[in-house]
Amino acid sequence: MKASSPLRYRLYVTPVAKEESTVLSFSLLGRSAVYKNGTVLQGFRSKKEAALLFYLAHTGKAHRREHLADLLWAGRPTSHALRNLRTVLTRVRKHVGEALVATRQAVALAPDSLQWVDSRLLLDTLTDIDEVEAAARSNVLSHILDLYQGEFLADFHVSEAPQFHLWVVTTREEIRRRVLSSYGRSLGCTLAKDVFGQGVSDIQRWLEIDGWDETAHTMLLQLLLQGGCQLETCRDYGRCAHLCETVLGRAPSADLTSRLQRGLPALPASAGPHTRAAHNLPNPSDPFFGRVEAQEEVNACLEQPWCRLVTLVGLGGVGKTRLATTVARTRLAKYRDGVWLVDLSHLDGEDPDPAEAIAVEIATTLSLPLGGAARPAWQLLSYLQDRQLLLVLDNYEHLLGEGADIVAEIMECCENVQMLATSRQPLGIRGESVFRLQGLSLPTHDDEQPPSEAVDLFQARRAQRLWQAAAEDELAATERICQMVDGLPLAIELAAGLTGHLTLRQIEDELQQGFDVLETSLRDMPSRHRNLRQVFELSWQDLSPTLQERLARLAVFEGGFTLAAAQQVAGASLEQLGALCEKSLVRHNPSSQRYTLHPIIRAYAGEKRLPTDQTPQRHTEYYLTMLAQHRDALEEQTAETWAELEADLDNFRLAWQTALDRRQIELLADAFTALVLCYREGDLAREGEAVMRDTSRMAAGWGTKGLALATLAELECARFQLALGWYAPAIRTLEGVVEEARQNQDAWAEGLGEVLWGEALRQLGRADLAEQKFAHARAIAQTLNEARFVQWREDTLQAFADPMNTAVFIAGAARDERPQGNGRGPRDTRAQTLH
């Protein structure tokens, strides 16, 4: 062992700087701050300026500009991200001057400008602690752990920077784990020296970081017993025992309690150990994430003197039981006769007298002996009349109807008994307060919003399985996985459990194929939660045959639906939709008046639909007809009409693809113009280009009508390519469509193709070739001299004097603009060809 090896953290302590020099110090543990020459540095225009300084300070090294750009602007084009980085560097340099060193390739903080970085100092010291002499090690640990004033960047969040957020979360967890481990080592040194006061202080600081650590609680109890028989020691013991009871759900061991009683003189009751709150709640095996507002609301409701029954309602796997037991644990001190969890999942839903079966289960949980001729329910009610307690009635959904009668009787007869129930649908009792649970919050990339609860849960469960730092490119994949399961806690936990043998990208790919990959072999996981299919089947079996059929049909919708759509496509009535909503299988948004299915419910319910079921065909006809009916409105009031249609874009996509697969040319032709306008108004040029390309490819082999549709699609594909700035690909597309139009003597398609081709050339700086294309288009327009085109040509021919007006003219023809008067435009000609 080295006697006096210098520690790396000493490199951060620099000599007193000259007056003109900039000296920076960073506080990153707990409340974050930057100090310039001893004064807090303020006035940053954006959080990303501070984020850049924090990153450079903690890492303590130079980073390539491309890495920093991706760290703070992931997902943006590299050129845009680098331009943003240059702007931020300019602003930061105004604050810190020459302390920021930026070359054309890399960025760093000048080493001689860094006086102190608490997070780096802490980690470096803990890394080199073994090099410190054994006699001084305890003091060094104690002093360095004082730096841990809170979690790493606990009060700092940057929106739209997923890579930076992932780095913060990973670093935060690493520091926390190292600190907790070091407290254990520090305590070992302290106990070896038999320093009672410092040992108690160390454990108390340990518990401030992790109040759930059973080892720390046990060591504190033992240390207090060894410290002497002083009144204050006993009081500390009582406070610690109370923590064990309320947080860990258990009392100190009988051995410790008896030794305390033997070793201490008689003390006032208030100084002794707290009375253990009676309960049978399970001990938490992992942290509980999110649901802060739900906890507050449920607690506030239970605080009301009139509140007797609260029911947590939601889809299977949404976390009803965990929320109920978490709320119940916080209320242990409020019930004289305890808090009791009654698991009803194993009771038979077909029991002829479910109320009596539930009464027996509650009595068994309360250790109430039943006997004699009186009904179990009467004996239970008699027992509860003089009790003050909370019953947590878990998994009630399969016992509703007559099974809810026992709850109503308890509410009527036992004024000091409150009940907290979990169910997939309300119990339907007067006086019931219902709280509906949805998935955990998903990423919003909004500075004003807290971090995603779903992502935090995934990261925490992943860390339990895989003790290694997450890569910087994994946060985006984590967010996509959470979004694919719509924040469902059980699905997130099952997905995180797969990280032991699958990468996040592999998990994401598997979920694209279905949700059966989400299952676990954990022995202590309830059988009903081993996989998502089993969770769904429990809900499915609870439905009548009619509701099963309606739910399977509703699964055809993509992205939600209206009442009218549900009635016409799925044959679902308002009453049936209401019943499915009550059972947490369909969700209703009152503000938009739309219904949705959770993605997992939609996937499994869709599998139940019979192959002969005509719902997909009705869906296709309904939504493509809707598009066709809005064609004129989209041309005249595009923005307003698009706002009405945007919510059904996913259904339009699905209907279009189904019609392509089934070669339904008439439906496709009627909806074609409206779909193109939707893609334009929605700024979806990239998707529009891909859809038109696929449409052209598939329709080209369908004969004459299909060829006409393919030609239209190729022209619109080229138009989208122009909008995207893809001028060379647009020309390649137009070469084919113009040549084909000439061979088929399709002057209309040839003319529009020439105009679009000319515009592509003009954008590429080839004005001479562009003019040739425009001239050819003018010539084609003059040849369209049939009677039905006369008025149309006369009204618009003068527009050809300008090439861009030529483009507008032909584009108007593509959209089938009708002129004033009696003339009819080309849309009618094209529609006749397609039909």
C-alpha positions in Angstrom: 0.0 0.0 0.0 1.3 3.4 -0.9 1.9 5.7 2.0 1.2 9.0 0.4 0.2 8.7 -3.2 -1.5 11.9 -4.4 -5.2 11.6 -5.2 -6.4 12.6 -8.7 -8.9 15.0 -7.2 -6.1 17.3 -6.2 -5.6 18.1 -9.8 -8.7 20.2 -9.6 -7.2 22.5 -6.9 -5.2 25.2 -8.7 -3.1 28.0 -7.4 -4.7 31.4 -6.9 -5.4 32.8 -10.3 -4.4 36.1 -11.6 -7.0 38.8 -11.5 -7.6 38.8 -15.2 -8.0 35.0 -15.3 -11.3 33.2 -15.3 -11.6 30.5 -12.6 -14.7 28.2 -12.8 -16.2 26.0 -10.2 -19.1 23.6 -10.6 -21.7 22.3 -8.2 -23.4 19.4 -9.9 -24.6 17.3 -6.9 -28.0 18.4 -5.7 -28.6 22.0 -6.8 -26.6 22.7 -10.0 -24.6 25.9 -10.4 -21.6 27.4 -12.2 -19.3 29.8 -10.3 -17.1 32.3 -12.1 -14.4 33.7 -9.8 -16.6 32.8 -6.8 -19.8 34.3 -8.2 -22.8 32.4 -9.5 -22.8 32.6 -13.3 -26.3 33.5 -14.6 -27.8 34.9 -17.8 -27.7 31.8 -20.0 -30.2 32.2 -22.9 -30.9 28.5 -23.1 -30.4 25.5 -20.9 -28.2 23.9 -23.6 -25.5 26.5 -22.8 -25.4 25.3 -19.2 -25.7 21.7 -20.3 -22.6 22.0 -22.5 -20.6 23.5 -19.6 -21.8 20.8 -17.1 -20.8 18.0 -19.6 -17.3 19.4 -20.3 -16.7 20.0 -16.6 -17.7 16.6 -15.3 -16.0 14.6 -18.1 -12.9 16.8 -17.8 -11.7 16.2 -21.4 -12.0 17.5 -24.9 -14.9 16.3 -27.2 -15.3 16.4 -30.9 -17.8 18.9 -32.2 -19.8 16.2 -33.9 -20.2 14.3 -30.6 -21.4 17.4 -28.8 -23.8 18.3 -31.6 -25.3 14.8 -31.4 -25.4 15.0 -27.6 -27.5 18.2 -27.5 -29.4 18.0 -30.8 -29.9 14.3 -31.5 -32.1 13.6 -34.5 -31.3 16.9 -36.2 -29.3 16.9 -39.5 -25.6 17.1 -38.7 -25.2 20.4 -40.4 -28.1 22.0 -38.4 -26.8 20.5 -35.1 -23.2 21.8 -35.8 -24.7 25.3 -36.6 -26.6 25.3 -33.3 -23.4 24.2 -31.5 -21.5 27.1 -33.0 -24.2 29.5 -31.8 -24.1 28.1 -28.3 -20.2 28.2 -28.2 -20.3 31.9 -29.1 -22.8 32.6 -26.3 -20.8 30.5 -23.7 -17.6 32.2 -24.6 -19.2 35.6 -23.7 -19.7 34.2 -20.2 -16.4 32.3 -19.6 -14.0 33.9 -22.0 -10.8 31.9 -22.6 -11.8 29.2 -20.2 -13.6 27.7 -23.1 -11.2 26.2 -25.6 -12.7 25.5 -29.0 -10.8 24.4 -32.1 -12.2 23.4 -35.5 -12.4 19.8 -34.4 -12.9 19.7 -30.6 -14.2 21.7 -27.5 -13.0 21.6 -23.9 -12.6 23.7 -20.8 -9.1 24.9 -20.1 -7.6 22.7 -17.3 -6.1 25.7 -15.5 -9.5 27.4 -15.3 -11.2 24.5 -13.4 -10.8 25.1 -9.7 -13.4 22.6 -8.4 -16.0 20.2 -9.8 -17.8 18.4 -7.0 -19.1 15.3 -8.9 -15.6 14.7 -10.4 -13.9 15.3 -7.1 -16.2 12.8 -5.4 -15.7 10.0 -8.0 -12.0 10.4 -8.3 -11.5 10.3 -4.5 -13.6 7.2 -4.2 -11.7 5.6 -7.0 -8.3 6.3 -5.3 -9.4 5.7 -1.7 -7.4 2.5 -1.3 -4.2 4.5 -1.8 -4.9 6.4 1.4 -3.3 5.2 4.6 -5.7 3.0 6.5 -5.6 5.3 9.6 -6.8 8.3 7.6 -9.2 6.4 5.3 -12.2 6.9 7.5 -11.8 10.6 7.8 -11.2 11.0 4.1 -14.3 9.0 3.3 -16.4 11.0 5.8 -15.2 14.4 4.4 -15.6 13.4 0.7 -19.1 12.0 1.2 -20.1 15.3 2.5 -19.9 16.5 -1.1 -23.0 14.4 -1.9 -25.7 17.0 -1.3 -28.2 15.3 -3.7 -28.5 13.4 -6.9 -26.4 14.4 -9.9 -28.0 17.4 -11.7 -31.2 16.7 -9.8 -32.8 20.0 -10.6 -31.6 20.3 -14.2 -33.5 19.0 -17.3 -33.1 19.8 -21.0 -35.8 19.1 -23.5 -35.2 17.6 -26.9 -31.8 16.3 -25.9 -32.3 12.5 -25.4 -28.6 11.7 -25.5 -27.8 14.3 -22.8 -30.6 13.0 -20.7 -29.3 9.4 -21.0 -25.8 10.6 -19.9 -27.3 12.4 -16.9 -29.4 9.3 -15.8 -26.4 6.9 -16.3 -24.0 9.2 -14.4 -26.5 9.9 -11.6 -27.0 6.1 -11.0 -23.2 5.5 -11.1 -22.6 8.2 -8.5 -25.4 7.0 -6.3 -24.2 3.4 -6.4 -20.6 4.4 -5.6 -21.7 6.7 -2.7 -23.9 4.0 -1.1 -21.1 1.4 -1.4 -18.7 3.9 0.2 -21.0 4.5 3.2 -20.8 0.8 3.9 -17.0 1.0 3.8 -16.9 4.2 5.9 -19.1 2.6 8.5 -16.8 -0.5 8.7 -13.8 1.8 9.4 -15.8 3.7 12.1 -17.0 0.5 13.9 -13.5 -0.9 13.8 -12.4 2.2 15.8 -15.5 2.0 18.0 -16.5 5.6 17.3 -20.1 5.5 18.3 -21.2 9.1 17.4 -19.6 9.1 14.0 -21.1 5.7 13.2 -24.6 6.9 14.0 -24.0 10.0 11.9 -22.7 7.9 8.9 -25.7 5.6 9.0 -28.2 8.5 9.2 -26.6 10.1 6.2 -26.7 6.7 4.4 -30.4 6.5 5.1 -31.0 10.0 3.8 -29.9 8.7 0.4 -31.6 5.3 0.5 -34.3 5.1 3.2 -35.3 1.6 2.1 -31.9 0.0 2.8 -32.6 -2.8 5.3 -28.8 -3.3 6.0 -28.5 0.3 7.1 -31.5 0.1 9.3 -30.3 -3.1 11.0 -26.8 -1.6 11.6 -28.2 1.5 13.1 -30.4 -0.5 15.5 -27.4 -2.6 16.6 -25.1 0.5 16.9 -27.7 2.3 19.1 -27.9 -0.7 21.4 -24.1 -0.8 21.7 -23.8 2.9 22.4 -25.2 3.0 26.0 -28.4 3.3 27.9 -29.1 6.9 27.4 -32.6 8.4 26.9 -31.7 9.9 23.6 -30.5 6.6 22.3 -33.8 5.0 23.1 -35.6 7.8 21.3 -33.5 7.3 18.3 -34.2 3.6 18.5 -37.9 4.3 18.6 -37.7 6.6 15.5 -35.7 4.1 13.6 -38.1 1.3 14.6 -41.0 3.4 13.3 -39.2 3.8 10.0 -38.7 0.1 9.8 -42.4 -0.5 10.4 -43.8 2.1 8.0 -41.2 1.9 5.2 -40.0 -1.7 5.3 -43.2 -3.2 6.7 -41.7 -5.0 9.7 -40.8 -4.4 13.3 -37.2 -4.7 14.7 -36.4 -8.3 15.7 -37.6 -9.6 19.0 -34.0 -10.1 20.1 -33.1 -6.5 19.6 -36.3 -5.3 21.4 -35.8 -7.6 24.4 -32.1 -6.6 24.7 -33.1 -3.0 24.6 -35.7 -3.5 27.3 -33.2 -5.4 29.5 -30.5 -2.9 29.1 -32.4 0.4 29.6 -34.1 1.7 32.7 -37.9 2.3 32.7 -38.7 5.2 30.4 -41.8 7.1 29.5 -44.0 5.5 26.9 -43.3 8.3 24.4 -39.6 7.5 24.5 -40.0 3.8 23.8 -40.3 2.0 20.5 -43.4 2.9 18.4 -46.3 0.5 18.3 -46.3 -1.5 15.1 -49.1 -0.7 12.7 -50.9 -3.9 11.9 -51.0 -4.8 8.2 -50.1 -7.5 5.7 -48.9 -5.3 2.9 -46.1 -6.9 0.8 -42.6 -5.4 1.3 -41.5 -3.4 -1.8 -38.8 -5.1 -3.7 -38.1 -2.2 -6.0 -38.8 1.6 -6.2 -42.3 2.8 -7.3 -42.2 5.2 -10.3 -44.6 7.9 -11.3 -48.3 8.3 -10.3 -47.5 11.2 -8.1 -50.8 13.1 -8.9 -52.8 9.8 -8.6 -51.3 9.2 -5.1 -52.1 12.7 -4.0 -55.7 12.5 -5.4 -56.5 9.1 -3.9 -55.1 10.2 -0.5 -57.0 13.4 -0.6 -60.2 11.4 -1.4 -59.6 9.0 1.5 -59.1 11.9 3.8 -62.7 13.0 3.3 -65.0 11.8 6.2 -67.7 10.8 3.6 -65.3 8.7 1.5 -65.9 5.0 2.1 -64.8 3.3 -1.2 -62.2 4.3 -3.8 -61.8 2.0 -6.8 -58.7 2.1 -9.1 -59.9 1.1 -12.5 -57.7 0.3 -15.6 -56.5 -2.1 -18.1 -54.7 -5.3 -16.8 -51.0 -4.5 -16.2 -51.6 -0.7 -15.7 -50.3 -0.9 -12.1 -53.5 -0.8 -10.1 -52.3 -3.2 -7.4 -48.9 -1.4 -7.0 -50.6 2.0 -6.7 -53.1 0.7 -4.2 -50.5 -0.9 -1.9 -48.3 2.2 -2.2 -51.1 4.5 -1.1 -52.1 2.0 1.7 -48.5 2.0 3.0 -48.5 5.7 3.4 -51.7 5.6 5.5 -50.6 2.9 8.0 -50.7 5.3 10.9 -54.2 6.5 10.2 -56.1 3.2 11.1 -56.1 1.9 14.6 -56.9 -1.7 13.6 -54.6 -1.8 10.6 -54.5 -2.0 6.8 -55.3 -5.3 5.2 -54.7 -6.5 1.6 -57.4 -9.0 0.4 -56.4 -10.8 -2.8 -59.6 -11.9 -4.6 -57.9 -13.1 -7.8 -58.2 -16.8 -6.9 -62.0 -16.7 -6.1 -64.3 -18.4 -8.6 -66.3 -15.9 -10.6 -69.0 -18.5 -11.1 -69.6 -19.0 -7.4 -73.3 -19.1 -6.7 -72.9 -16.7 -3.8 -69.9 -14.5 -4.5 -70.7 -12.0 -1.7 -70.3 -14.8 0.9 -67.1 -16.0 -0.7 -65.6 -12.5 -0.5 -66.8 -12.2 3.1 -65.0 -15.5 4.0 -61.8 -14.2 2.3 -61.9 -11.0 4.2 -62.5 -12.8 7.5 -59.6 -15.1 6.8 -57.3 -12.2 6.1 -58.3 -10.6 9.4 -57.8 -13.9 11.3 -61.5 -13.8 12.2 -62.8 -17.3 13.2 -66.2 -18.1 11.6 -68.6 -20.5 13.1 -72.2 -21.1 14.1 -75.3 -20.8 12.0 -75.0 -17.1 11.1 -74.0 -16.2 7.6 -70.2 -15.4 7.2 -71.2 -12.0 5.9 -73.2 -11.2 9.1 -70.4 -12.3 11.3 -67.9 -10.2 9.3 -70.1 -7.1 9.5 -70.6 -7.6 13.3 -66.8 -7.8 13.7 -66.1 -4.7 11.6 -68.7 -2.4 13.2 -66.3 -1.5 16.0 -63.1 -1.5 13.9 -61.2 1.3 12.3 -59.3 -0.1 9.3 -58.6 0.0 5.6 -59.4 -3.0 3.4 -57.5 -3.2 0.1 -59.7 -5.4 -2.1 -57.5 -6.4 -5.0 -58.7 -7.9 -8.4 -62.4 -7.4 -8.0 -63.4 -7.4 -11.7 -64.6 -11.0 -12.0 -66.8 -10.8 -8.9 -69.0 -7.9 -9.8 -72.8 -7.9 -9.7 -73.9 -9.8 -6.6 -70.2 -9.9 -5.5 -70.3 -6.1 -4.9 -73.2 -6.5 -2.4 -70.8 -7.2 0.5 -69.0 -4.0 -0.2 -72.3 -2.1 -0.1 -73.2 -3.7 3.2 -69.8 -2.7 4.8 -70.3 0.8 3.6 -73.7 0.9 5.2 -73.0 -0.8 8.5 -69.3 0.0 9.3 -68.7 3.7 9.5 -65.0 3.5 10.4 -64.0 1.1 7.6 -62.6 2.4 4.3 -62.1 0.3 1.2 -59.6 0.7 -1.6 -60.5 -1.6 -4.5 -58.7 -2.5 -7.8 -60.8 -3.6 -10.8 -60.9 -3.5 -14.5 -64.3 -1.8 -14.2 -66.1 0.1 -11.4 -68.0 -1.9 -8.8 -71.2 0.1 -9.6 -72.0 1.1 -6.0 -73.5 4.5 -4.9 -70.8 6.4 -3.1 -68.0 4.8 -5.0 -65.1 7.2 -6.1 -63.5 6.0 -9.3 -60.0 6.8 -10.4 -59.1 5.6 -14.0 -55.5 4.8 -14.7 -53.8 5.1 -18.0 -50.2 4.3 -19.0 -47.2 6.2 -17.5 -46.3 9.5 -19.0 -44.3 9.3 -22.3 -41.5 11.5 -23.5 -42.7 15.0 -24.6 -39.3 16.8 -25.2 -40.8 19.8 -23.5 -38.8 21.9 -21.1 -41.9 22.6 -19.0 -42.7 18.9 -18.6 -41.0 16.5 -16.1 -39.0 13.6 -17.4 -41.0 10.6 -18.8 -42.2 8.2 -16.1 -42.3 5.4 -18.6 -38.6 5.9 -19.6 -37.6 6.2 -15.9 -39.3 2.9 -15.1 -37.6 1.1 -18.0 -34.2 2.4 -17.1 -34.6 1.4 -13.5 -35.8 -2.1 -14.3 -33.1 -2.5 -16.9 -30.5 -1.5 -14.3 -31.7 -4.3 -12.0 -31.1 -6.8 -14.8 -28.1 -5.4 -16.4 -25.5 -3.6 -14.3 -23.8 -1.6 -16.9 -24.1 2.0 -18.2 -26.5 2.5 -21.0 -25.0 3.6 -24.3 -25.6 7.1 -25.5 -27.6 6.0 -28.5 -30.0 3.8 -26.4 -32.4 6.5 -25.0 -34.2 7.0 -28.3 -34.8 3.2 -28.6 -36.0 3.2 -25.0 -38.5 6.0 -25.8 -39.8 4.1 -28.9 -40.3 0.9 -26.9 -42.3 2.8 -24.2 -44.4 4.5 -26.9 -45.1 1.2 -28.7 -46.6 -0.2 -25.5 -48.3 3.2 -24.7 -46.6 3.5 -21.3 -48.2 0.3 -19.9 -46.1 -0.5 -16.7 -46.3 -4.3 -17.0 -45.3 -4.2 -20.6 -42.4 -1.9 -19.8 -41.2 -4.2 -17.0 -41.4 -7.2 -19.2 -39.5 -5.4 -22.0 -36.8 -4.3 -19.6 -36.5 -7.9 -18.4 -35.5 -8.9 -22.0 -32.4 -6.6 -21.9 -30.4 -9.4 -20.3 -30.2 -11.3 -23.7 -31.6 -8.8 -26.3 -30.4 -5.4 -27.4 -32.9 -2.6 -27.3 -33.0 -2.6 -31.1 -33.8 -6.3 -31.1 -36.6 -5.8 -28.6 -38.0 -3.0 -30.7 -37.9 -5.2 -33.8 -39.6 -8.0 -32.0 -42.4 -5.7 -30.8 -43.0 -4.6 -34.4 -44.0 -8.3 -35.0 -46.3 -8.5 -32.0 -46.3 -8.5 -28.2 -45.8 -12.2 -27.5 -42.2 -11.6 -26.9 -43.1 -9.8 -23.6 -43.1 -12.6 -21.0 -41.1 -13.5 -18.0 -40.0 -16.6 -16.1 -39.6 -14.8 -12.7 -40.9 -17.1 -10.0 -42.4 -14.4 -7.9 -44.4 -12.8 -10.7 -48.2 -13.6 -10.4 -49.2 -16.1 -13.0 -51.8 -13.6 -14.5 -48.9 -11.2 -15.2 -46.4 -13.7 -16.8 -47.2 -12.5 -20.3 -49.5 -9.9 -22.0 -51.5 -12.5 -23.9 -52.7 -14.0 -20.6 -53.6 -10.5 -19.3 -55.7 -9.9 -22.4 -57.4 -13.3 -22.2 -58.6 -12.6 -18.7 -60.4 -9.6 -19.9 -61.6 -11.3 -23.1 -63.2 -14.2 -21.2 -65.2 -11.7 -19.1 -67.0 -10.4 -22.2 -70.3 -11.6 -23.6 -70.1 -13.1 -27.1 -71.6 -10.0 -28.6 -69.0 -7.7 -26.9 -66.2 -10.1 -28.0 -67.3 -9.7 -31.6 -67.6 -5.9 -31.4 -64.2 -5.6 -29.8 -62.6 -7.8 -32.4 -64.2 -5.6 -35.1 -63.1 -2.3 -33.4 -59.5 -3.6 -33.6 -59.6 -2.8 -37.3 -59.3 0.9 -36.6 -55.9 2.5 -36.7 -55.3 5.5 -34.4 -58.9 5.9 -33.1 -62.4 6.3 -34.4 -65.6 8.2 -34.0 -69.0 6.9 -32.8 -70.3 7.1 -36.4 -67.3 5.1 -37.7 -67.8 2.5 -35.0 -71.5 2.1 -35.9 -71.0 1.9 -39.6 -67.8 -0.2 -39.8 -68.0 -2.4 -36.7 -71.7 -2.3 -36.0 -71.1 -1.2 -32.4 -73.8 0.7 -30.6 -73.3 3.6 -28.2 -74.3 1.2 -25.3 -71.7 -1.4 -26.4 -69.0 1.1 -26.6 -69.9 2.3 -23.1 -69.7 -1.2 -21.8 -66.3 -1.7 -23.3 -65.1 1.6 -21.9 -66.3 0.5 -18.4 -64.2 -2.6 -18.7 -61.1 -0.5 -19.6 -60.9 -2.2 -23.1 -61.8 1.0 -25.0 -60.9 4.5 -24.1 -63.0 7.6 -24.8 -61.7 11.2 -25.0 -64.6 13.6 -24.2 -62.8 16.6 -25.7 -62.3 15.1 -29.1 -65.2 12.7 -28.9 -63.0 9.9 -30.2 -62.4 6.3 -29.1 -59.1 4.4 -29.0 -57.8 1.0 -28.2 -54.6 0.4 -26.4 -52.1 -1.0 -28.9 -51.8 -4.3 -27.0 -55.6 -4.7 -26.8 -55.9 -3.9 -30.5 -53.2 -6.5 -31.5 -54.8 -9.4 -29.5 -58.4 -8.5 -30.2 -57.6 -8.3 -33.9 -56.5 -11.9 -33.8 -59.9 -12.9 -32.6 -61.6 -11.6 -35.8 -62.7 -14.4 -38.1 -61.1 -14.6 -41.6 -64.5 -14.3 -43.2 -65.4 -11.1 -41.3 -66.1 -8.2 -43.7 -65.1 -5.4 -41.3 -61.8 -4.6 -43.1 -63.7 -4.1 -46.3 -66.2 -1.9 -44.6 -63.4 0.0 -43.1 -61.8 0.6 -46.5 -65.0 1.7 -48.1 -65.9 4.0 -45.3 -62.6 5.9 -45.1 -61.9 6.1 -48.9 -65.5 7.3 -49.4 -64.9 9.9 -46.7 -61.8 11.1 -48.5 -63.6 11.3 -51.8 -66.5 13.2 -50.3 -64.1 15.8 -48.9 -62.2 16.3 -52.2 -63.9 19.6 -53.2 -63.7 20.9 -49.6 -60.0 20.2 -49.6 -59.5 22.1 -52.8 -61.5 25.1 -51.6 -60.7 25.3 -47.9 -57.7 23.1 -47.6 -56.5 24.1 -44.1 -59.9 23.9 -42.4 -60.8 20.6 -44.0 -57.4 19.1 -43.3 -57.9 20.0 -39.6 -61.1 17.9 -39.6 -59.5 14.9 -41.4 -56.1 14.8 -39.7 -57.3 12.7 -36.7 -58.2 9.9 -39.2 -54.9 10.0 -41.1 -53.9 6.5 -39.8 -57.2 5.1 -40.9 -56.8 6.7 -44.4 -53.4 5.1 -44.7 -54.7 1.7 -43.7 -57.7 1.9 -46.1 -55.5 3.0 -49.0 -53.1 0.1 -48.5 -56.0 -2.4 -48.1 -57.6 -1.1 -51.4 -54.2 -1.5 -53.1 -53.8 -5.1 -51.9 -57.4 -5.9 -53.1 -57.0 -3.9 -56.4 -60.1 -1.8 -55.8 -59.4 0.8 -58.5 -62.7 2.6 -58.3 -62.3 3.4 -54.6 -58.6 4.4 -55.1 -59.5 6.7 -58.1 -62.3 8.5 -56.2 -60.0 9.1 -53.2 -56.8 9.8 -55.1 -56.9 13.6 -55.3 -58.1 14.1 -51.7 -55.3 11.8 -50.4 -52.7 13.8 -52.3 -54.0 17.1 -50.9 -54.0 15.7 -47.4 -50.3 14.8 -47.7 -49.5 18.3 -49.1 -51.4 20.1 -46.4 -50.0 17.9 -43.6 -46.4 18.6 -44.7 -46.0 14.8 -45.3 -44.2 15.0 -48.6 -41.8 12.2 -47.8 -44.6 9.8 -46.9 -46.6 11.0 -49.9 -43.7 10.3 -52.2 -43.3 6.8 -50.9 -47.1 6.0 -51.1 -47.3 7.3 -54.6 -44.3 5.3 -55.6 -45.8 2.1 -54.2 -49.2 2.9 -55.8 -47.6 3.3 -59.2 -45.6 0.1 -58.9 -48.7 -2.0 -57.8 -51.2 -0.4 -60.2 -49.1 -0.7 -63.3 -50.0 -4.4 -63.7 -53.7 -4.0 -63.5 -54.6 -3.4 -67.1 -55.8 -0.1 -68.7 -57.5 1.3 -65.6 -54.5 0.4 -63.4 -52.1 2.0 -65.9 -54.0 5.3 -65.7 -53.9 5.2 -61.9 -50.2 4.4 -62.0 -49.5 7.3 -64.3 -51.3 9.7 -61.9 -49.3 8.3 -59.0 -46.0 8.7 -60.8 -46.7 12.3 -61.6 -47.6 13.0 -58.0 -44.5 11.1 -56.8 -42.4 13.5 -58.9 -44.3 16.5 -57.5 -43.5 15.3 -54.0 -39.9 14.8 -55.0 -39.7 18.4 -56.2 -41.2 19.6 -52.9 -38.4 17.6 -51.0 -35.7 19.1 -53.2 -34.9 15.8 -54.8 -34.5 17.2 -58.3 -32.4 14.5 -59.9 -34.7 11.6 -58.7 -37.7 13.7 -59.9 -36.2 13.8 -63.4 -35.6 10.1 -63.4 -39.2 9.5 -62.4 -40.4 11.9 -65.1 -38.3 10.4 -67.8 -40.2 7.2 -67.4 -43.7 8.7 -67.1 -43.3 11.1 -70.1 -42.0 8.3 -72.3 -44.8 6.0 -71.3 -47.4 8.8 -71.9 -46.0 9.4 -75.4 -46.3 5.7 -76.2 -49.9 5.7 -74.9 -50.7 9.0 -76.7 -51.6 10.5 -73.3 -51.1 14.2 -74.0 -52.4 15.3 -70.6 -49.9 13.2 -68.7 -47.1 14.1 -71.1 -47.8 17.9 -70.7 -47.8 17.8 -66.9 -44.7 15.6 -66.9 -42.9 18.2 -69.1 -43.9 21.1 -66.8 -42.6 19.2 -63.7 -39.5 18.2 -65.6 -38.9 21.8 -66.6 -39.2 22.9 -63.0 -36.7 20.4 -61.8 -34.2 21.6 -64.5 -34.8 25.2 -63.5 -34.1 24.4 -59.9 -30.8 22.7 -61.0 -29.8 25.9 -62.9 -30.5 24.5 -66.4 -32.7 27.4 -67.6 -32.2 26.6 -71.3 -33.3 23.0 -71.0 -36.1 24.1 -68.7 -37.5 26.5 -71.3 -37.5 23.7 -73.8 -39.7 21.6 -71.5 -42.1 24.5 -70.8 -42.4 25.3 -74.6 -43.2 21.6 -75.2 -45.9 21.8 -72.5 -47.4 25.0 -74.1 -47.6 23.2 -77.4 -49.3 20.2 -75.9 -51.9 22.5 -74.2 -52.7 24.1 -77.6 -53.4 20.7 -79.1 -56.0 19.9 -76.4 -58.7 21.4 -78.6 -61.6 19.1 -78.0 -64.9 20.8 -77.1 -64.8 20.0 -73.5 -61.3 21.7 -73.2 -62.1 24.9 -75.2 -63.3 27.0 -72.3 -60.7 25.7 -70.0 -57.9 26.4 -72.6 -59.1 29.9 -73.4 -59.3 30.9 -69.7 -55.8 29.8 -68.9 -53.7 29.8 -72.1 -52.3 33.3 -71.4 -50.8 31.9 -68.2 -48.2 30.1 -70.3 -46.3 33.3 -70.9 -44.5 32.6 -67.6 -43.0 29.1 -67.0 -44.0 29.0 -63.3 -47.6 29.9 -64.4 -47.4 27.0 -66.8 -46.5 24.8 -63.8 -49.5 26.2 -61.9 -51.8 25.6 -64.9 -50.8 22.0 -65.4 -50.8 21.4 -61.6 -54.4 22.8 -61.6 -55.3 20.3 -64.3 -53.8 17.5 -62.2 -56.1 18.6 -59.3 -59.0 18.8 -61.8 -59.8 22.4 -61.3 -63.0 23.3 -63.1 -63.2 26.7 -64.9 -65.9 29.3 -64.5 -68.6 28.6 -67.1 -69.8 25.4 -68.6 -66.4 23.9 -69.6 -65.3 20.7 -67.9 -61.6 20.2 -67.0 -59.4 17.2 -67.4 -60.4 15.5 -64.1 -63.5 14.2 -65.7 -61.6 12.7 -68.6 -59.1 11.0 -66.2 -61.9 9.8 -63.9 -63.7 8.2 -66.9 -60.4 6.4 -67.9 -60.0 5.1 -64.3 -63.5 3.9 -64.1 
